[in-house]
């Protein structure tokens, strides 16, 4: 864990655990619960700490791989980046123009369901090569109601399974935003 402030190098820091919408990854519908934040008493800076972001991203990718329905713009971008694809490579693999992918990712146009299905197939293939992380079927159920305008929120709790290691566990399948 960080013992000094990343901004002013002060050692007067404390750890606070907060819930945090994961907007940094373009995923406001992913809420990390109990995320540690380093708060500096000297300068007031607050910095979140994600010790194993690769594990977190793999878990998020697994949720998107097993979910059904269309992908939201941030989800589509996350999946593309997780797969290591440029917009050009994604456009080529889906048989569309790169500007179409850009419009899908910016939310100017909805991506067709078939694009989401093809992206999920690629995602499942990558996850199977990496070794899967087991998540129960009940944790992958789709939220009630339509996703557009009533997006699902996935809650992810960070817990410590062993000394010095962090793992992510889903606390609830999802809740719907009002």
N, C-alpha and C positions, 0 to 999 in steps of 0.2 A: 504494500500500500504506500502511497505517496506520503512523505513526511514533511515536505516543504512545499510552499506555495509555488506553483509554476509561473507566476507573474512576478512576484517580488522576492522570492527565495526565503521568505520568513518561515520560521519553524513553528509559529503560532497558528497552527491549523487544527481543525477538528473534523471529524467525519459525521455527516448527516446522511440518513437514508431517506430517499424520496421516491415518489412515483414520477416517471418522466416519459412523455410522448417522444418517440424516437424520430423526431423531425430531421435530425442530422443525416439520417439515411434516407430521407424523403418518405418516411413511413409514419405519418402522424397517427395512424390507427394502431400502431404497435406501442403499447404502454409497458415500460419496464418498471416493475414494482420493486421497491426496496433497493434501488440503485444507489451505491455510495457516491456521495459528493464530498470533495475536499473544500472546506470553507475556511478562508484566511481571516484571522482576527485583525491583521494589520491593514490589508488593503481592501478587504471585503469580497475578493474574487471567489467565485464558486465554480468548481470544475468537476464534471462527472468522471467517474472512473469505471471503465469497462475493461476488466483484466484480460479477458479472452474474447475479443470481438469476432474472431473467426468462428468460434463455437456458437456464439449468439447468431451470427449471420447464417450459419448452417442450419440452425433450428428454425429461423424465420423462413429460410428457403424450403425447408421440409413442409412447413405449414402451407406455403403457397403451392407447393407441388401437389399436395393432397386435397386442397380446397377445390371447390367447383365454381363455375360461373366465370364472369369476366374478371380481368385484372384491372384494378384502379391504376391511374397513371404512375403514381409512385411505386406501386407494386411491380408494374411492368418494367420500369427503369431498374429497380432493385434486382429483379430476375435477370435482366440483360447483363447488368454489371456482374452479378454473381457467376453467370456463365462465362464471363470474360469476353463478351462480344461488344464490338463497336456498334454504333447505330447502322453503319454501312453493312456490316456482316449480318446483323439481325434482319435488315431489309432484304438482303440477298437470300437468306435462308427462308424467309417468309414469302418471297416473290412480290415485294412491294417496293415503292420508292422510299428513299431515306427520309424525305420530307413527311411521308405518311407516319413513319415511326416517330419522328419528332412531334407531330401533332398528337399522336396517342400519348406520348410521355408528358406532354405539356397539358393534357386534358382538353385540348381544343377539339378533339374528335375521339369518340369511343373506339377502342380496339375491338375488332370482331371476336366473337367467342372462339372461332377457329384459331386465331392467332394465340389466344390464351392457352388453348389445348395443345398446340404445337410447342409453345414455350414450356409448358409443364412437362411434356414428354422429354424435352432436352434437359430440363431440370432434374427429373427423376433419373435419367441416365447418368448425369453427373453425380447425384447423391448416391446412387448405387455403386459407382466406381470409388467414391470416397468412403463408403461404409455408412450405413444409415444410422440415424439416431432414432430410437424407438419412441413414438408418441402414440398414445392410445387413440383408437378410433373416436371415442366420445369427445376427445379434445379437439377433433377436427371438424365437428359438425358446423354447417353453415349457420350464420346468424339469422334470426327471424326477419322477414321483410326484405325489401329490395336494398341492394348495397348502394345504389346511387342516391346521394342525399341522406342516406341513413346507414353510413358506413359501419362496418364491424370494427370493434376494438379488441385486439388480442392482448391479454394481460400476461406478462412474463415476469416471474419472480426469480431473482438471483439468490441462490443459496450456496452454502459451502458443503460439499460432499466429503471433503477430506482436507488434511493440512495443506494450506497454501493453494488449493485449487478451487475454482468456482464453476458451478454448473447452472444452467438455466432450467427452470421447471415451469410449465404452464400452470397458472393458478386457477384459471377458469377458461372454458372454451372460448367464450366471447361475450360481449354485451353490446347492445345497440346504442348508439348515440342518439339523443333526442333530435 
